[in-house]
Amino acid sequence: RRYQLKQLALEIYDVHNNGTFIAFTNRFQSEEVLHSLLNSTLPNSILKSGTSTNYDRFLKGLRTRITNMWVQGKMSNFDFLMHLNSFAGRSYNDLTQYPVFPWVIADYESE
């Protein structure tokens, strides 16, 4: 995650979808912690084994599943936009990277 426009942070979500945002003083520290987390056997982890390849594969699969859920109408527009913001590195936990939403400039249902 970016913090103050630099890749210095990690954001970790628990099983209840609560996010914890941790900012480090340099990128080396954040990468070291991420590497340690990915290589640890954690209870309830969504990753089966701890390699960055599996993490990248997991994120690609997650993006695909979320997009398919939205296309099939199983996810609201708001939830889909929140996921897109998250994939883009945006978070409520960093004011410089706050989530963005499009303006609705027309009413397509009224006549």
C-alpha positions in Angstrom: 0.0 0.0 0.0 1.0 3.6 -0.5 1.2 5.9 2.4 2.0 9.6 1.7 2.3 8.6 -2.0 5.1 6.1 -1.2 5.0 2.3 -1.0 5.6 2.2 2.7 2.5 0.5 4.2 0.5 -2.7 4.5 -3.2 -3.0 5.0 -4.3 -6.3 6.5 -8.0 -7.4 6.7 -9.4 -9.9 9.2 -12.2 -12.4 8.7 -14.7 -9.7 9.7 -13.4 -7.4 6.9 -11.8 -5.0 9.4 -8.7 -3.4 8.0 -5.5 -2.5 9.9 -3.3 0.0 8.2 0.4 -0.2 9.2 2.8 2.5 7.9 6.6 1.9 8.0 9.5 4.3 7.8 10.9 2.7 4.6 10.0 0.3 1.9 12.5 -2.3 3.1 10.6 -2.7 6.4 7.2 -3.1 4.7 8.5 -5.7 2.3 10.2 -7.6 5.0 7.0 -7.8 7.1 5.0 -8.8 4.0 7.5 -11.5 3.1 7.4 -12.8 6.7 3.6 -12.9 6.7 3.4 -14.6 3.3 5.9 -17.3 4.4 4.1 -17.9 7.8 1.5 -20.6 8.4 -1.3 -18.5 9.8 -4.6 -19.9 11.1 -7.5 -18.9 8.9 -5.2 -17.6 6.1 -6.7 -17.3 2.7 -3.4 -18.2 1.2 -2.5 -21.9 1.1 1.2 -21.5 1.0 3.4 -18.5 1.5 4.9 -17.4 -1.7 4.5 -14.1 -3.6 3.5 -16.1 -6.7 0.6 -17.6 -4.8 -0.3 -14.2 -3.5 -0.3 -12.7 -7.0 -2.3 -15.6 -8.3 -4.8 -15.2 -5.4 -5.3 -11.5 -6.2 -5.8 -12.2 -9.9 -8.4 -14.8 -9.1 -10.1 -12.5 -6.5 -10.4 -9.7 -9.1 -11.9 -12.2 -11.6 -14.4 -13.5 -9.0 -15.4 -10.0 -7.9 -15.9 -8.9 -11.5 -18.0 -11.9 -12.3 -20.1 -11.4 -9.2 -20.8 -7.8 -10.3 -21.6 -8.8 -13.9 -24.0 -11.4 -12.7 -25.8 -8.9 -10.4 -24.6 -10.6 -7.2 -22.8 -7.5 -6.0 -24.0 -3.9 -5.7 -22.3 -1.1 -7.7 -21.1 0.4 -4.4 -19.4 -2.8 -3.3 -17.8 -3.3 -6.7 -16.4 0.3 -6.7 -15.1 -0.3 -3.2 -13.2 -3.4 -4.4 -11.9 -1.5 -7.4 -10.6 1.3 -5.1 -8.9 -1.3 -2.9 -7.2 -3.0 -5.9 -6.0 0.5 -7.0 -4.4 1.0 -3.6 -7.0 3.4 -2.2 -8.1 3.2 1.5 -10.1 5.1 4.1 -7.0 4.7 6.3 -4.9 7.2 4.2 -6.4 10.6 3.4 -4.0 11.0 0.4 -5.4 7.8 -1.2 -9.1 8.0 -0.2 -11.5 6.0 -2.3 -13.1 7.8 -5.3 -16.6 7.4 -6.8 -18.0 8.7 -10.1 -20.5 11.5 -10.1 -24.0 10.6 -11.3 -24.7 13.3 -13.9 -28.0 12.0 -15.3 -31.2 10.3 -14.1 -31.7 7.4 -16.5 -34.9 6.2 -14.9 -37.2 9.2 -14.9 -38.8 10.7 -17.9 
